[in-house]
Amino acid sequence: MLKAPRLVLASASPRRLDLLRQIAVVPDAVDPADIDETPLPEELPPQHALRVAGEKAARVAERHPDSWVLAADTVVACGRRILPKAEEEAQARQCLRLLSGRRHRVFGGVVLLLPSPDGTPPRRLERVVRTDVTFKALSDDEMASYVACGEWRGKAGGYAIQGRAAALIRWIGGSYSNVVGLPLHEVAGLLFGAGFPRP
């Protein structure tokens, strides 16, 4: 039996770690990448998600040159507009007003870097996944209640679908786990397709 490769998750998100465990994949290490995630001028949401995931993976691969490195980024977009990872109540309210009663898109960028045995740059596997999400029309009381609960903090678009925001979402088309933070079907395809041992 071949020895399983060492897998490093390039993320500080406990949600991504939990999602991997859901498919019985447990990284050998978790090493977050500290990079600037500011969108570039004219950068479209799917391009941004993939670029940031790639930069996270590359940064962490420098520290773990003999390991497989998995990185991801989640972008919530209204049209071409990339919504922030809300850190303040005013940001969360602004996001909720934009999302209320309309459909938006969530893009997940995933990059897997595989080390090269001869010292050349790592092999890069990537995916971009889109999920469509529709919020109900939110009342002022619903917005105030959700902002007060605080679970939006640090979340792309100012909401967490796996939390209380689930009651505010009328419809979802595509990967649910992508909205949580990691599209599991695509991640499993990348890992197992590249030879990572199946559980």
C-alpha positions as CSV (number, residue, x, y, z in Angstrom):
1,M,0.0,0.0,0.0
2,L,1.3,3.4,-0.9
3,K,1.9,5.8,1.9
4,A,-0.7,8.5,2.1
5,P,0.6,12.0,1.2
6,R,0.8,14.6,3.9
7,L,-2.1,17.0,3.5
8,V,-2.1,20.6,4.7
9,L,-5.2,22.7,4.8
10,A,-4.3,26.3,4.1
11,S,-7.2,27.9,6.0
12,A,-8.0,29.3,9.4
13,S,-11.7,28.4,9.0
14,P,-13.0,25.8,11.4
15,R,-15.9,25.3,9.0
16,R,-13.6,24.1,6.2
17,L,-12.0,21.6,8.6
18,D,-15.4,20.3,9.7
19,L,-16.5,19.9,6.1
20,L,-13.4,17.9,5.3
21,R,-14.0,15.7,8.3
22,Q,-17.6,15.2,6.9
23,I,-16.0,13.2,4.0
24,A,-13.5,11.5,6.3
25,V,-10.6,13.6,5.2
26,V,-8.4,14.8,8.1
27,P,-5.5,17.1,7.2
28,D,-2.2,16.4,8.8
29,A,-1.8,20.1,9.5
30,V,-3.7,23.3,9.4
31,D,-1.6,26.3,8.4
32,P,-3.5,29.5,7.5
33,A,-2.1,31.8,4.8
34,D,-1.9,35.5,5.7
35,I,-2.5,37.3,2.4
36,D,-4.2,40.4,1.1
37,E,-7.6,39.4,-0.1
38,T,-8.6,42.8,-1.6
39,P,-10.2,42.4,-5.0
40,L,-8.1,43.8,-7.9
41,P,-9.6,46.5,-10.1
42,E,-12.2,45.1,-12.6
43,E,-11.7,41.6,-11.1
44,L,-14.8,39.4,-11.5
45,P,-16.0,37.4,-8.5
46,P,-15.1,33.9,-9.8
47,Q,-11.6,35.1,-10.9
48,H,-11.2,36.7,-7.4
49,A,-12.1,33.4,-5.6
50,L,-9.7,31.4,-7.7
51,R,-6.8,33.9,-7.4
52,V,-7.1,34.2,-3.7
53,A,-7.3,30.4,-3.2
54,G,-4.2,30.1,-5.4
55,E,-2.3,32.7,-3.5
56,K,-3.2,31.0,-0.2
57,A,-2.0,27.6,-1.5
58,A,1.2,29.0,-2.9
59,R,2.1,30.8,0.3
60,V,1.5,27.7,2.4
61,A,3.3,25.4,0.0
62,E,6.5,27.4,0.5
63,R,6.4,26.3,4.1
64,H,5.4,22.7,3.3
65,P,7.3,21.9,0.1
66,D,6.8,18.1,0.4
67,S,3.1,18.2,1.3
68,W,-0.2,18.4,-0.6
69,V,-1.7,21.8,0.1
70,L,-5.4,22.5,-0.2
71,A,-6.7,26.1,-0.2
72,A,-10.1,27.7,-0.8
73,D,-11.8,31.0,-0.9
74,T,-15.5,31.9,-0.8
75,V,-16.9,34.9,-2.5
76,V,-20.5,36.2,-2.2
77,A,-21.4,38.4,-5.2
78,C,-24.4,40.6,-6.2
79,G,-23.9,41.0,-9.9
80,R,-20.2,42.0,-10.4
81,R,-20.0,43.3,-6.9
82,I,-18.0,41.3,-4.3
83,L,-19.5,41.6,-0.9
84,P,-17.1,41.9,2.1
85,K,-16.4,39.5,4.9
86,A,-18.4,41.5,7.4
87,E,-16.5,42.6,10.5
88,E,-18.8,45.4,11.7
89,E,-22.6,45.6,12.3
90,A,-22.9,48.4,9.6
91,Q,-21.3,46.1,7.1
92,A,-23.6,43.2,8.0
93,R,-26.7,45.4,7.7
94,Q,-25.5,46.7,4.3
95,C,-25.0,43.1,3.0
96,L,-28.4,42.0,4.3
97,R,-30.1,45.0,2.6
98,L,-28.4,44.0,-0.7
99,L,-29.3,40.3,-0.4
100,S,-32.9,40.9,0.8
101,G,-35.5,39.5,-1.6
102,R,-33.1,38.8,-4.4
103,R,-30.9,36.1,-5.8
104,H,-27.1,36.3,-5.4
105,R,-24.2,34.0,-6.3
106,V,-21.6,32.3,-4.1
107,F,-18.3,31.3,-5.8
108,G,-15.9,28.9,-4.3
109,G,-12.4,28.8,-5.6
110,V,-10.4,25.6,-4.7
111,V,-6.8,25.0,-5.4
112,L,-4.8,21.8,-4.7
113,L,-1.0,21.9,-5.0
114,L,0.9,18.6,-5.4
115,P,4.7,18.7,-4.8
116,S,6.9,17.8,-7.7
117,P,9.6,15.1,-7.1
118,D,12.2,16.8,-9.2
119,G,12.0,20.3,-7.7
120,T,10.0,21.9,-10.4
121,P,6.9,24.0,-9.5
122,P,4.1,22.0,-7.9
123,R,1.3,20.6,-10.0
124,R,-1.8,22.7,-9.6
125,L,-5.4,21.4,-9.7
126,E,-8.3,23.9,-9.4
127,R,-12.0,24.3,-9.6
128,V,-14.5,27.2,-9.4
129,V,-17.9,26.3,-8.1
130,R,-21.0,28.5,-8.3
131,T,-24.1,28.3,-6.1
132,D,-27.2,30.5,-6.5
133,V,-28.9,31.6,-3.3
134,T,-32.2,33.5,-2.9
135,F,-33.0,35.4,0.3
136,K,-36.6,36.1,1.3
137,A,-37.6,39.8,1.6
138,L,-36.3,40.7,5.0
139,S,-38.2,42.9,7.4
140,D,-36.4,45.5,9.6
141,D,-37.0,43.2,12.6
142,E,-35.5,40.2,10.9
143,M,-32.4,42.1,9.9
144,A,-32.0,43.5,13.4
145,S,-32.5,40.1,15.0
146,Y,-29.9,38.5,12.7
147,V,-27.4,41.3,13.2
148,A,-27.8,41.0,16.9
149,C,-27.0,37.3,16.9
150,G,-23.4,38.0,15.7
151,E,-22.9,34.9,13.7
152,W,-22.3,37.0,10.5
153,R,-19.0,38.2,11.8
154,G,-16.1,37.3,9.5
155,K,-18.5,35.7,7.0
156,A,-18.5,36.5,3.3
157,G,-21.6,38.4,2.5
158,G,-22.5,38.9,6.2
159,Y,-24.3,35.6,6.7
160,A,-23.8,31.9,7.7
161,I,-26.1,29.6,5.8
162,Q,-25.4,26.8,8.3
163,G,-26.7,29.0,11.2
164,R,-29.7,31.1,11.8
165,A,-29.6,32.6,8.3
166,A,-31.0,29.2,7.1
167,A,-34.4,30.5,8.1
168,L,-34.0,33.5,5.8
169,I,-33.1,31.6,2.6
170,R,-35.9,30.7,0.3
171,W,-34.0,28.8,-2.4
172,I,-30.6,27.4,-3.2
173,G,-29.3,26.1,-6.5
174,G,-26.1,24.1,-6.5
175,S,-23.6,23.0,-3.8
176,Y,-24.8,23.8,-0.2
177,S,-21.3,23.0,1.2
178,N,-19.8,25.6,-1.2
179,V,-21.8,28.3,0.6
180,V,-20.7,27.0,3.9
181,G,-17.1,27.3,2.7
182,L,-15.9,24.2,0.8
183,P,-17.6,22.5,-2.2
184,L,-17.2,18.9,-1.1
185,H,-18.1,17.1,-4.3
186,E,-15.4,19.0,-6.2
187,V,-12.8,18.8,-3.4
188,A,-13.3,15.0,-3.2
189,G,-12.9,14.8,-7.0
190,L,-9.6,16.7,-6.8
191,L,-8.2,14.7,-3.9
192,F,-9.2,11.2,-4.8
193,G,-8.7,11.8,-8.5
194,A,-5.1,12.8,-7.8
195,G,-4.5,9.6,-5.7
196,F,-5.3,10.6,-2.2
197,P,-6.4,7.4,-0.4
198,R,-10.2,7.1,-0.1
199,P,-11.4,6.6,3.5
